[in-house]
Amino acid sequence: MLDTTEQSDTTAPPEERRGCLFALSQPPLMIFLAVIGCLLLMASLHDLLML
């Protein structure tokens, strides 16, 4: 019979938890949010100044 009481070699270490700030620090997400922010800023300035 196999001894299955010690499985420390086959189990993966627990992943460290990463929060929302780690997700916000990713470059593709920041570029996307910057583009959306610029579009909203341009639209609001257009509404304020041109209309």
Secondary structure as the mmCIF struct_conf table of DSSP 4:
data_model
#
loop_
_struct_conf.conf_type_id
_struct_conf.id
_struct_conf.beg_label_comp_id
_struct_conf.beg_label_asym_id
_struct_conf.beg_label_seq_id
_struct_conf.end_label_comp_id
_struct_conf.end_label_asym_id
_struct_conf.end_label_seq_id
BEND BEND1 THR A 5 THR A 5
TURN_TY1_P TURN_TY1_P1 SER A 8 THR A 10
BEND BEND2 THR A 11 THR A 11
HELX_LH_PP_P HELX_LH_PP_P1 ALA A 12 ARG A 17
HELX_RH_AL_P HELX_RH_AL_P1 CYS A 20 LEU A 24
TURN_TY1_P TURN_TY1_P2 SER A 25 SER A 25
HELX_RH_AL_P HELX_RH_AL_P2 PRO A 27 LEU A 49
TURN_TY1_P TURN_TY1_P3 MET A 50 MET A 50
#
